[in-house]
């Protein structure tokens, strides 16, 4: 078998494929209305129609690359500044010592350490939809797992994978369920108990898979750099500042309407303060920060390329056609089958639409009237979106964060798919069960 393409080559291939599809898929669009209060563009249900339009040319394909970088500028800045921040914290030794402290306290009970860290990262996914943040953390997480005899797949699974499960089943993820409930005109955080129950079920199954895989695929234990050193007051203060920053950022996202720029500012300040506390001095701190940003360059390139894919489909006027074709067949089906069809359709649609926030805004106005027509509640419609779209972040190659993490870990995409297919099917099964229960109980 020939060597599987690296992340850069794969993204270029998908870009070219998306450009080619604009010549094959009929052009069409929905009418949209701008909401002056939220600034969002809302789709008018039932307004889809095919249209005539000019085909894209080679220049459109080439322009999609810089336009993708420009569109995600705030996110790319966040990744660069996070990279600098955590590179400094890694150099202080605080993060490594903190993780090694956990390993030492749980020596011989690595399974508990795995479950604990998985729950921590799942909480990050459930509360603030963490994904891109793991790009900068991945090198130290891989070292952390190696110190317990776990491989890089486990490192990604207990961090990025756990966050995906948390985000997909969350009752409060501001970038998924909150947006979807707003579009569905439902009270925010409604249905909390139901979602929490199935979040717990999904996490139990997922952690069971991860623990079993880690136990069956051990690697040589390698202590983390600095192993054996004692946690000092200075190290403790740095770790406390890391925890405080995450707490402030979470509060800002949930209650203050913060975005990527506010997060970037917070972590930039954390990085500089951590370097000064470690007595690096301002000059060395700044140089280390730049080195950390350099480490994130490949990740930034991958995300920039991935961002060009939906831009091409939009410019080619075929994205609305894809949405219409996927959702139309569900009319006339029994409620349970319609709801499961919505979940499956959202899963498929997440391949061309890499942002699940954008997917909520695009699809919920189309699905809500359909749900009302076939007798599916709006809460169930939101569940179908959550479980279908967000869980696919496990595997969609158009997710720049996933591809960047795999690139840093040195894992080819095809090997990742083989690893993650079983847990993906497990959590999708939990989602399907939740939807059936919700329909039958009138949730």
MOKA-V144463 format. One record per pair of residues at least 12 apart in sequence whose ideal C-beta (glycine too) atoms are under 6 Angstrom apart, sorted by the first residue. I is the first residue (numbers start at 1). J is the second residue. Records with the same first field share a line. If there is no record, write none. Layout:
I: J + J
//
This chain:
4: 412 + 414
7: 302 + 403 + 407
11: 302 + 305 + 306
14: 309
15: 308 + 309
18: 309 + 312 + 313
19: 61 + 312
22: 56 + 316 + 318
23: 55
25: 318 + 321
26: 50 + 321
27: 51 + 53 + 317
28: 48 + 50 + 51 + 320 + 321
29: 320
30: 43 + 47 + 48 + 320
31: 44 + 47
40: 361
42: 365
43: 365 + 366
45: 365 + 366 + 369
48: 324
53: 317
56: 316
64: 308 + 311 + 312
65: 308
67: 311
68: 304 + 307 + 308 + 311
69: 304
71: 307
72: 307
74: 260 + 261
75: 260
76: 300
77: 264
78: 260 + 263 + 264
79: 132 + 135 + 296 + 299 + 300
80: 293 + 296
81: 264 + 267 + 268
82: 136 + 267
83: 136 + 292 + 293 + 295 + 296
84: 271 + 289 + 292 + 293
85: 267 + 270 + 271
86: 136 + 137
87: 292
88: 271 + 274 + 275 + 288 + 289
89: 274
90: 140
91: 288
92: 238 + 274 + 278
93: 226
94: 235 + 238 + 239
95: 140
96: 224 + 225 + 226
97: 226 + 231 + 235
98: 239
99: 144
100: 224 + 227
101: 231
103: 147 + 148
110: 148
111: 211
115: 207
117: 158
118: 158 + 162 + 207
121: 159 + 162 + 163
122: 162 + 165 + 166 + 203
124: 163
125: 163 + 166 + 167
126: 166 + 170
127: 250
128: 250 + 253
129: 167 + 173 + 175
130: 163
131: 401
132: 401
134: 159 + 160
135: 299 + 404 + 405
138: 405 + 408
141: 155 + 159
142: 155
143: 224
146: 222
147: 223 + 224
149: 218 + 219 + 221
150: 214
151: 219
152: 409
153: 419
154: 214
156: 405
157: 210
160: 405
164: 393 + 394
165: 202 + 206 + 427
167: 390
168: 386 + 387 + 390 + 391
169: 198 + 199 + 202
171: 192 + 195 + 196
172: 189
174: 253
175: 357
176: 356 + 386 + 390
177: 386
179: 357 + 360
180: 360 + 364 + 382 + 385
181: 382
183: 364
184: 364 + 368 + 378 + 382
186: 378
191: 379
194: 443
198: 434
201: 430
202: 427 + 430
205: 426
206: 423
209: 423
234: 277
238: 274 + 277
241: 270
245: 266 + 270
249: 263 + 266
271: 289
298: 407
299: 404
302: 400 + 403 + 404
303: 400
306: 354 + 398 + 400
309: 398
310: 353
313: 352
326: 345 + 349
327: 345 + 366
335: 374 + 375 + 376 + 439
336: 436 + 439
338: 374 + 376
339: 376 + 380 + 384 + 435 + 439
342: 384
343: 384 + 387 + 388 + 435
346: 385 + 388 + 389
347: 388 + 392
350: 389 + 392 + 396
351: 396
354: 398 + 399
356: 389 + 390
359: 389
367: 381
379: 443
380: 438 + 439
383: 435 + 438
387: 431
391: 427 + 428
394: 420 + 424
395: 417 + 420
//
